[in-house]
Amino acid sequence: MKDIRYLKGVGEKRAELFAKKGINTVEDLLYYFPRSHEDRSEMKEIADCGEGETVCVSVTVFSPVRDVRVRKNMLISTMIVSDRTGALNVVWYNNRYVKGQFMTGDEYILYGKITRNRGKKEMVNPVYEKKGNERFTGKIVPLYPLTEGLTQKILQSAMELAIKDAGRLEEYIPADIREKYKIAELNYAMKNVHFPEDFESYNIARERFVFEELLILQLALTGHREENTELAGTVFKDALCVREFAKTLPFPLTNAQKRVLNEIMSDCKSGKVMNRLVQGDVGSGKTAVAAAAVYAAVKNGHQAAMMAPTEILAMQHKETLDKFFKGMGINVVLLTGSMKVKEKRLAYDMISSGAADVVVGTHAIIQKEVEFKDLALVVADEQHRFGVEQRAKLAAKGNDPHILIMSATPIPRTLALILYGDLDISVIDEMPPGRKAVKTYAVGESMRKRVFAFLEKNVRSGMQAYVVCPLVEETEKSDLQNAELLSEKLAAIFPDFKIGLMHGRMRPKVKESVMDEFLRGDIQILVSTTVIEVGVNVPNANIMIIENAERFGLSQLHQLRGRVGRGNEQAYCILIAHGNSEVTKKRMETMCISNDGFYISEQDLKLRGPGDFFGTRQHGLPEMKIANLFEDRDILAVSQMAAKDILAEDPKLESEKYKALRERADKIINSGIVMN
């Protein structure tokens, strides 16, 4: 479809404003859906209008506009209009354009809210159209998300023209699929999603586009998955060896861990490549499950690799595996970017000769110099730090190795099915017995002194603490606590303690060095932005204070809270929240009553919607144009059934019938959005 610049009334300058919203073509505009609609269809006579009602009135101009400047920057314009039942005052504030627009005797349709001023009915800043030229009064009108310079009127006019300009759109959901799942035809849906005849027509149209959006996403992801599952994988002939490993652990595996291990071993025996995501809350025992899978790969005569997002995490994984495999003759080799050239060369030789049974490292593992002898299993930690491309590079190091991804981010099933459509999902939904829950409290600013006193008492007793802020440095526009200012403040309050500072703008090496000091116990209080979310294990840290907690998503708060409570001491999380809105209260209450990450993520999705869901963008989910993954769960289930039907009939979408759907699915995959 044509460039938005050439749509009547747009031009170069407005095209730049549209581009800010991702609208570059007429098709982009058509798929820019309204956030709500305003019912301007009800016409009333002035006498029947009640105070507080928002209505349309058909009126005649009784007296033209009069301007009164009450002070330098305040212009009030007034006009009297009437119909056969009475008169109405119309008022505009600071609108110099209305003067001279209205002539006595002219007929207009006005739309606005009825108020009373000195006993007289009044309408302030109404929408107005000359009678006979109505476009956006007397009917249901769309309201769009705006950007600076784009008004509702500009968008409404452009959309009306775009629908006419596009003419008859070519349908791309086949008729039999539409019929089976009771989905509206494209042209009917496009008109009624923007300018519906009534709200029932809008709901039918919206359902069509929600179904379409989710169906195309399912096809993109499932198609990707089919490619993966067609690959032949290394067969682990001895799957029972994991039982030997389990017996050597200093703790019994939970039933959930056993179930997930069975699912992993079943994949590894199947002859097809495993692509599995293991989701589990912080402390649910994912590392033990990963170690058992690594053990199985080695015992079956192959190599395994474990990839972590940071060097500290990689070193921690190596230490953990060394403990698990002590006395078993399994050689675990570390490979990170900061190792000396000589150390790296030695590691490369051990990996290529097969002397290294297990390689633990960062992105250094996927460098071209690294060659494995027989890589059969790859474990990647924290899925959202690894894109498909990196996974593919790692997979290319072996002969299509099995891939196991570990995520400590509990995601509601509805969201997981979409985010990880190319992966099978296992959930460790049980905590090991005896693990103490982190005690969580939400407090206001008035409790700060008590919070700091509690912090001091704990740190003096030999413990460590995190203090997390949402901003890095002070800005004029914000009064949020920020990391740099707060670290200076804490250094002044607690001169006996060493205060560390860590934020996202620091170079990775500096961050790792600060984290290392904290890990060693040289830093007692670490002030940080959310960069400490992922995985480092500091058993001695038992307090987490989160400033401006209302600014974080629930799932993010839960992830942050998971950084403490890793030792034997009781751990505490204190949320310092500002604002008394019902949503803030509900969210803080959820954190205080529950330590269950899956329950919390469901609440997060419910309260904030998927757009804000703990920065869903990092998970590679394309921004939903119309679907809401919480509210539209029923349509999601239907779209999944439809995707299965289509792929059963034409697995690669090669036929003419599904060509247009395939093009749309390819666009999602090729944009690199999905599964980043």
Buried (B, 14 or more C-beta within 10 A) or exposed (E): BEEBBEBEEBEEEBBEBBBEBEBBBBBBBBBBBBEEBBEBEEEBBBEEBEEEEBBBBBBBBBBBBEBEEEEEEEBBBBBBBBBEEEBBBBBBEEBEEBBEBBEEEBEBBBBBBBBEEEEEBBBBBBBBBEBEEBEBBBBBBBEBEBEEEBEBEBBBBBBBBBBEBBEEBEEBBBEEBBEEBEBBBBBEBBBBBBBBEEEEBBBBBBBBBBBBBBBBBBBBBBBBBEEBBEBEBBEBEEBEBBEBBBEEBEEEBBEBBBBBBEBBBEBBBBEBBBBBBBBBBBBBBBBBBBBBBBBBBBBBBBBBBBBBBBBBBBBBBBBBBBEBBEEBEBBBBBBBBEBEEEEBEBBBEBBBEBBBBBBBBBBBBBBEEBEBBEBBBBBBBBBBBBBBEBBEBBBEBBBBBBBBBBBBBBBBEBBBBBBBBBBBBBBBBBBBEEBBEBEBBBBEEEBBEEBBEBBBEBBEEEBBBBBBBBBBEEEEEEEBBBBBBBBEBBBEEBEEBBBBBBBEEBEEEEBBBBBBBBBEEEBBBBBBBBBBBBBBBBEBBBBBBBBBBBBBBBBBBBBBBBBBBBBEBEBBBBBBBBEEEEEBBEBBEBBBEBBBBBBBBBBBBBBBBBEBBBEBBEBBBBEBEBBBBBBBBEBBEBBBEBBEBBBEBBEEBEEEBBEBBBEBBBEBBEEEBBBB
